[in-house]
Amino acid sequence: MTVHDTAQQTPADRFRVGIDIGGTKIEAVLVDPQDNVRNDVRIPARRGNAQVIDDVVSITHEVAGDLFDQVATVGIGIPGQVNPETGRVDNVVNLDIDTLELGAEAGKRLGIPVHVENDVNAAAVGAARMVGGSHPEGTIVFLNFGTGLAAGIVVDGVVQHGFSGAAGEIGHIPIDPNRFPCPCGQSGCLETVCSGASVGRHWPVEGKPPMPDLIECARRGEPDAQRILVMVTHAIVDAVQIVAQSYDPRMIIFGGGMAKTGQPLIDVTLDELRVRERTCPFLTGLHLGERIKLAQLDQPVGALGAAWAAPEA
């Protein structure tokens, strides 16, 4: 049977499209039945409901090309509040979306089932499969250090949403002792200290990512850098402990823009973890340092996760 024998194909034999919608770009991948990426496309993101729908339709056709009639499902990851059951998205601030029935409208235009996930949840599925294996077993947590801070929880390859869809929203747990105000209305939220955007506010640098520069300056002995790095790593390990002691995952994967710092980010996290372990046998016994991994950020983690998170049609 060739890929063109559509009458004989089951959904598992057909292709999937995964789309990652961000504030500045949209990335799509075409995944074949063996989970190989056959094509990928990037286009600039545009603001507004109609523009987002148009861009989803056009990028799906572009990435699938002549294989469009072989596509069984389209998965989309997008920021904001997402109802994965209906495909409705709310409050996507960076794209000027208040409310959009993204799944229904895109599915109607494409004639293909469209599944919508929050972007962190989609990336969690992608990271779990890329780091934990094509059929990941047990619980894996993806910590996204991006514009904000959030966790995606994946159990046996399936993302967990919780009762209201707020599972993993650890960035707005108000436990940081610095008590910086958060746009959510609280003070002391973890993401005011250890998200990628917050590190940039606390350590502003021109022309380069702030976290690698902060680590480098701290290692050179600059007092301000050392002070800020202690504050940031304290919050990072708070986040690690929250997910570790809540979900007891076999793996905690660091992702998001700040994770592009690479091994130095893991090293400073382990340094803070060791400080805590010196006085806490319980924490030492969890062996958290052995569970922390980096996402494969040279791959389209979000788009692939969106494709894999979509249920078979």
Salt bridges, closest charged atoms under 4 A:
GLU27 OE1 - LYS25 NZ 3.81
GLU27 OE2 - ARG42 NE 3.29
ASP32 OD2 - ARG38 NH1 3.82
ASP35 OD2 - ARG129 NH2 2.42
ASP54 OD1 - ARG109 NH2 3.16
ASP55 OD1 - ARG46 NH2 2.92
ASP90 OD2 - ARG88 NE 3.21
ASP96 OD1 - ARG47 NH1 2.99
GLU117 OE2 - HIS115 NE2 3.19
GLU117 OE1 - HIS161 NE2 2.92
GLU191 OE1 - HIS172 NE2 3.71
ASP213 OD1 - LYS208 NZ 3.16
GLU216 OE2 - ARG220 NH1 3.05
GLU222 OE2 - ARG220 NH2 2.93
ASP238 OD2 - HIS234 ND1 3.45
ASP238 OD1 - ARG276 NH1 2.92
ASP248 OD1 - ARG291 NH1 2.93
ASP271 OD1 - ARG274 NH1 3.17
GLU272 OE2 - ARG276 NE 2.81
GLU290 OE2 - HIS287 ND1 3.75
GLU312 OE2 - ARG16 NH2 3.84
